[in-house]
Amino acid sequence: MLPNFEALFGVPRHHNLVLIRSRGRGGAMWGDYWSHQEVDGSGTVIASYESYAEVDPQGQVQCGWRKYDSSGNLIEAQTFSASGSIPSSKQRPLAA
Protein backbone atom coordinates (compact mmCIF):
# COMPACT_ATOMS: atom_id res chain seq x y z
CA MET A 1 0.00 0.00 0.00
CA LEU A 2 1.35 3.41 -0.96
CA PRO A 3 1.59 6.11 1.68
CA ASN A 4 -0.48 9.28 1.40
CA PHE A 5 2.41 11.46 0.30
CA GLU A 6 0.43 14.72 0.41
CA ALA A 7 -0.34 14.16 4.11
CA LEU A 8 3.17 12.86 4.88
CA PHE A 9 4.82 15.93 3.33
CA GLY A 10 2.17 18.43 4.52
CA VAL A 11 1.35 19.68 1.01
CA PRO A 12 -1.27 22.47 1.09
CA ARG A 13 -4.62 21.69 -0.60
CA HIS A 14 -4.08 24.39 -3.25
CA HIS A 15 -0.80 22.74 -4.40
CA ASN A 16 -0.39 19.53 -6.40
CA LEU A 17 2.09 16.74 -5.76
CA VAL A 18 3.39 15.18 -8.98
CA LEU A 19 5.08 11.78 -9.02
CA ILE A 20 8.29 12.11 -11.04
CA ARG A 21 9.82 8.68 -10.51
CA SER A 22 9.14 5.45 -8.68
CA ARG A 23 11.63 2.60 -8.39
CA GLY A 24 11.87 -0.69 -6.57
CA ARG A 25 14.94 -2.65 -5.61
CA GLY A 26 15.14 -6.36 -4.85
CA GLY A 27 17.87 -8.38 -3.22
CA ALA A 28 19.00 -8.91 0.35
CA MET A 29 17.85 -5.38 1.27
CA TRP A 30 14.84 -4.41 -0.80
CA GLY A 31 13.09 -1.11 -1.02
CA ASP A 32 10.85 1.33 -2.84
CA TYR A 33 11.91 4.86 -3.77
CA TRP A 34 9.87 7.85 -4.97
CA SER A 35 10.59 11.35 -6.29
CA HIS A 36 7.87 14.04 -6.27
CA GLN A 37 7.55 17.72 -7.10
CA GLU A 38 5.17 20.08 -5.33
CA VAL A 39 3.71 22.65 -7.74
CA ASP A 40 1.48 25.63 -7.07
CA GLY A 41 -1.61 26.67 -9.06
CA SER A 42 0.48 28.39 -11.74
CA GLY A 43 2.64 25.28 -12.28
CA THR A 44 5.71 26.65 -10.48
CA VAL A 45 7.76 24.02 -8.67
CA ILE A 46 7.74 24.91 -4.98
CA ALA A 47 9.64 21.92 -3.61
CA SER A 48 11.00 18.48 -4.52
CA TYR A 49 10.84 15.36 -2.36
CA GLU A 50 12.73 12.07 -2.23
CA SER A 51 11.23 9.28 -0.12
CA TYR A 52 11.99 5.63 0.54
CA ALA A 53 10.92 2.49 2.37
CA GLU A 54 13.51 -0.26 2.90
CA VAL A 55 13.57 -3.67 4.55
CA ASP A 56 16.87 -5.29 5.59
CA PRO A 57 17.59 -9.05 5.51
CA GLN A 58 16.32 -9.37 9.13
CA GLY A 59 12.98 -7.79 8.20
CA GLN A 60 13.62 -4.43 9.91
CA VAL A 61 11.80 -1.58 8.19
CA GLN A 62 13.20 1.91 7.74
CA CYS A 63 11.65 4.73 5.77
CA GLY A 64 12.04 8.45 5.38
CA TRP A 65 11.97 11.48 3.16
CA ARG A 66 13.86 14.64 2.25
CA LYS A 67 12.43 17.97 1.12
CA TYR A 68 14.34 20.36 -1.12
CA ASP A 69 13.43 23.95 -1.98
CA SER A 70 13.10 25.12 -5.58
CA SER A 71 16.87 25.79 -5.69
CA GLY A 72 17.70 22.22 -4.61
CA ASN A 73 18.71 23.03 -1.04
CA LEU A 74 17.80 20.44 1.60
CA ILE A 75 15.31 22.08 3.96
CA GLU A 76 13.84 19.12 5.88
CA ALA A 77 14.50 15.42 6.41
CA GLN A 78 12.81 12.72 8.45
CA THR A 79 13.68 9.07 9.05
CA PHE A 80 11.45 6.48 10.67
CA SER A 81 12.29 2.99 11.90
CA ALA A 82 9.48 0.54 12.46
CA SER A 83 9.31 -0.86 15.98
CA GLY A 84 8.63 -4.35 14.68
CA SER A 85 9.74 -6.23 11.64
CA ILE A 86 8.22 -7.96 8.67
CA PRO A 87 8.07 -11.76 9.06
CA SER A 88 10.06 -13.57 6.39
CA SER A 89 6.88 -15.01 4.84
CA LYS A 90 5.66 -11.42 4.20
CA GLN A 91 8.89 -10.17 2.64
CA ARG A 92 9.19 -9.74 -1.08
CA PRO A 93 10.85 -12.56 -2.97
CA LEU A 94 14.42 -11.89 -4.01
CA ALA A 95 14.95 -10.77 -7.58
CA ALA A 96 16.34 -13.40 -9.92
CYANA upper distance limits for C-alpha pairs under 8 A (distance plus 0.5 A):
  3 PRO  CA      8 LEU  CA      8.14
  4 ASN  CA      8 LEU  CA      6.68
  5 PHE  CA      9 PHE  CA      6.42
  6 GLU  CA     10 GLY  CA      6.30
  6 GLU  CA     11 VAL  CA      5.58
  6 GLU  CA     12 PRO  CA      8.46
  6 GLU  CA     17 LEU  CA      7.21
  7 ALA  CA     11 VAL  CA      7.05
 11 VAL  CA     15 HIS  CA      7.08
 11 VAL  CA     16 ASN  CA      8.11
 11 VAL  CA     17 LEU  CA      7.91
 11 VAL  CA     38 GLU  CA      7.91
 14 HIS  CA     40 ASP  CA      7.36
 14 HIS  CA     41 GLY  CA      7.22
 15 HIS  CA     38 GLU  CA      7.10
 15 HIS  CA     39 VAL  CA      6.11
 15 HIS  CA     40 ASP  CA      5.05
 15 HIS  CA     41 GLY  CA      6.65
 16 ASN  CA     38 GLU  CA      6.19
 16 ASN  CA     39 VAL  CA      5.82
 16 ASN  CA     40 ASP  CA      6.92
 16 ASN  CA     41 GLY  CA      8.22
 17 LEU  CA     36 HIS  CA      6.90
 17 LEU  CA     37 GLN  CA      6.20
 17 LEU  CA     38 GLU  CA      5.06
 17 LEU  CA     39 VAL  CA      6.93
 18 VAL  CA     36 HIS  CA      5.87
 18 VAL  CA     37 GLN  CA      5.73
 18 VAL  CA     38 GLU  CA      6.86
 18 VAL  CA     39 VAL  CA      8.07
 19 LEU  CA     34 TRP  CA      7.91
 19 LEU  CA     35 SER  CA      6.67
 19 LEU  CA     36 HIS  CA      5.03
 19 LEU  CA     37 GLN  CA      7.22
 20 ILE  CA     34 TRP  CA      8.09
 20 ILE  CA     35 SER  CA      5.84
 20 ILE  CA     36 HIS  CA      5.66
 20 ILE  CA     37 GLN  CA      7.40
 21 ARG  CA     34 TRP  CA      6.11
 21 ARG  CA     35 SER  CA      5.56
 21 ARG  CA     36 HIS  CA      7.60
 22 SER  CA     32 ASP  CA      7.84
 22 SER  CA     33 TYR  CA      6.17
 22 SER  CA     34 TRP  CA      4.98
 22 SER  CA     35 SER  CA      7.03
 23 ARG  CA     32 ASP  CA      6.24
 23 ARG  CA     33 TYR  CA      5.65
 23 ARG  CA     34 TRP  CA      7.01
 24 GLY  CA     30 TRP  CA      7.98
 24 GLY  CA     31 GLY  CA      6.20
 24 GLY  CA     32 ASP  CA      4.86
 24 GLY  CA     33 TYR  CA      6.72
 25 ARG  CA     29 MET  CA      8.45
 25 ARG  CA     30 TRP  CA      5.62
 25 ARG  CA     31 GLY  CA      5.68
 25 ARG  CA     32 ASP  CA      6.85
 26 GLY  CA     30 TRP  CA      5.00
 26 GLY  CA     31 GLY  CA      7.32
 26 GLY  CA     92 ARG  CA      8.31
 26 GLY  CA     93 PRO  CA      8.27
 26 GLY  CA     94 LEU  CA      6.14
 26 GLY  CA     95 ALA  CA      5.69
 27 GLY  CA     94 LEU  CA      5.48
 27 GLY  CA     95 ALA  CA      6.27
 28 ALA  CA     56 ASP  CA      7.21
 28 ALA  CA     57 PRO  CA      5.85
 28 ALA  CA     94 LEU  CA      7.50
 29 MET  CA     54 GLU  CA      7.41
 29 MET  CA     55 VAL  CA      6.16
 29 MET  CA     56 ASP  CA      4.93
 29 MET  CA     57 PRO  CA      6.11
 30 TRP  CA     54 GLU  CA      6.21
 30 TRP  CA     55 VAL  CA      6.04
 30 TRP  CA     56 ASP  CA      7.26
 30 TRP  CA     92 ARG  CA      8.28
 31 GLY  CA     52 TYR  CA      7.51
 31 GLY  CA     53 ALA  CA      5.90
 31 GLY  CA     54 GLU  CA      4.53
 31 GLY  CA     55 VAL  CA      6.65
 32 ASP  CA     52 TYR  CA      6.09
 32 ASP  CA     53 ALA  CA      5.85
 32 ASP  CA     54 GLU  CA      7.03
 33 TYR  CA     50 GLU  CA      7.92
 33 TYR  CA     51 SER  CA      6.27
 33 TYR  CA     52 TYR  CA      4.88
 33 TYR  CA     53 ALA  CA      7.16
 34 TRP  CA     50 GLU  CA      6.29
 34 TRP  CA     51 SER  CA      5.73
 34 TRP  CA     52 TYR  CA      6.80
 35 SER  CA     48 SER  CA      7.86
 35 SER  CA     49 TYR  CA      6.12
 35 SER  CA     50 GLU  CA      5.15
 35 SER  CA     51 SER  CA      7.03
 36 HIS  CA     48 SER  CA      6.21
 36 HIS  CA     49 TYR  CA      5.58
 36 HIS  CA     50 GLU  CA      7.12
 37 GLN  CA     45 VAL  CA      7.00
 37 GLN  CA     46 ILE  CA      8.00
 37 GLN  CA     47 ALA  CA      6.35
 37 GLN  CA     48 SER  CA      4.87
 37 GLN  CA     49 TYR  CA      6.73
 38 GLU  CA     45 VAL  CA      6.28
 38 GLU  CA     46 ILE  CA      5.99
 38 GLU  CA     47 ALA  CA      5.64
 38 GLU  CA     48 SER  CA      6.60
 38 GLU  CA     49 TYR  CA      8.45
 39 VAL  CA     43 GLY  CA      5.86
 39 VAL  CA     44 THR  CA      5.75
 39 VAL  CA     45 VAL  CA      4.88
 39 VAL  CA     46 ILE  CA      5.89
 39 VAL  CA     47 ALA  CA      7.77
 40 ASP  CA     44 THR  CA      6.03
 40 ASP  CA     45 VAL  CA      7.18
 40 ASP  CA     46 ILE  CA      7.14
 45 VAL  CA     70 SER  CA      6.77
 46 ILE  CA     69 ASP  CA      7.01
 46 ILE  CA     70 SER  CA      5.90
 47 ALA  CA     67 LYS  CA      7.26
 47 ALA  CA     68 TYR  CA      6.04
 47 ALA  CA     69 ASP  CA      5.10
 47 ALA  CA     70 SER  CA      5.61
 48 SER  CA     67 LYS  CA      6.34
 48 SER  CA     68 TYR  CA      5.62
 48 SER  CA     69 ASP  CA      7.00
 48 SER  CA     70 SER  CA      7.54
 48 SER  CA     72 GLY  CA      8.17
 49 TYR  CA     65 TRP  CA      7.35
 49 TYR  CA     66 ARG  CA      6.06
 49 TYR  CA     67 LYS  CA      5.13
 49 TYR  CA     68 TYR  CA      6.73
 50 GLU  CA     65 TRP  CA      5.97
 50 GLU  CA     66 ARG  CA      5.78
 50 GLU  CA     67 LYS  CA      7.29
 51 SER  CA     63 CYS  CA      7.96
 51 SER  CA     64 GLY  CA      6.13
 51 SER  CA     65 TRP  CA      4.52
 51 SER  CA     66 ARG  CA      6.92
 52 TYR  CA     63 CYS  CA      5.82
 52 TYR  CA     64 GLY  CA      6.10
 52 TYR  CA     65 TRP  CA      6.90
 53 ALA  CA     61 VAL  CA      7.66
 53 ALA  CA     62 GLN  CA      6.36
 53 ALA  CA     63 CYS  CA      4.63
 53 ALA  CA     64 GLY  CA      7.26
 54 GLU  CA     61 VAL  CA      6.22
 54 GLU  CA     62 GLN  CA      5.81
 54 GLU  CA     63 CYS  CA      6.55
 55 VAL  CA     59 GLY  CA      6.03
 55 VAL  CA     60 GLN  CA      5.92
 55 VAL  CA     61 VAL  CA      5.06
 55 VAL  CA     62 GLN  CA      6.94
 56 ASP  CA     60 GLN  CA      5.98
 56 ASP  CA     61 VAL  CA      7.30
 58 GLN  CA     85 SER  CA      8.22
 59 GLY  CA     85 SER  CA      5.48
 59 GLY  CA     86 ILE  CA      5.29
 59 GLY  CA     87 PRO  CA      6.87
 59 GLY  CA     88 SER  CA      7.22
 59 GLY  CA     91 GLN  CA      7.79
 60 GLN  CA     81 SER  CA      8.30
 60 GLN  CA     82 ALA  CA      7.46
 60 GLN  CA     84 GLY  CA      7.40
 60 GLN  CA     85 SER  CA      5.11
 60 GLN  CA     86 ILE  CA      7.08
 61 VAL  CA     81 SER  CA      6.41
 61 VAL  CA     82 ALA  CA      5.80
 61 VAL  CA     84 GLY  CA      8.23
 61 VAL  CA     85 SER  CA      6.64
 61 VAL  CA     86 ILE  CA      7.83
 62 GLN  CA     79 THR  CA      7.80
 62 GLN  CA     80 PHE  CA      6.21
 62 GLN  CA     81 SER  CA      4.89
 62 GLN  CA     82 ALA  CA      6.67
 63 CYS  CA     79 THR  CA      6.31
 63 CYS  CA     80 PHE  CA      5.71
 63 CYS  CA     81 SER  CA      6.90
 64 GLY  CA     77 ALA  CA      7.96
 64 GLY  CA     78 GLN  CA      5.81
 64 GLY  CA     79 THR  CA      4.57
 64 GLY  CA     80 PHE  CA      6.18
 65 TRP  CA     77 ALA  CA      6.20
 65 TRP  CA     78 GLN  CA      6.00
 65 TRP  CA     79 THR  CA      7.09
 66 ARG  CA     74 LEU  CA      7.55
 66 ARG  CA     75 ILE  CA      8.27
 66 ARG  CA     76 GLU  CA      6.27
 66 ARG  CA     77 ALA  CA      4.78
 66 ARG  CA     78 GLN  CA      7.08
 67 LYS  CA     74 LEU  CA      6.44
 67 LYS  CA     75 ILE  CA      6.27
 67 LYS  CA     76 GLU  CA      5.59
 67 LYS  CA     77 ALA  CA      6.73
 68 TYR  CA     72 GLY  CA      5.69
 68 TYR  CA     73 ASN  CA      5.62
 68 TYR  CA     74 LEU  CA      4.90
 68 TYR  CA     75 ILE  CA      5.95
 68 TYR  CA     76 GLU  CA      7.63
 69 ASP  CA     73 ASN  CA      5.94
 69 ASP  CA     74 LEU  CA      7.15
 69 ASP  CA     75 ILE  CA      7.01
 86 ILE  CA     90 LYS  CA      6.71
 86 ILE  CA     91 GLN  CA      6.95
 87 PRO  CA     91 GLN  CA      7.17
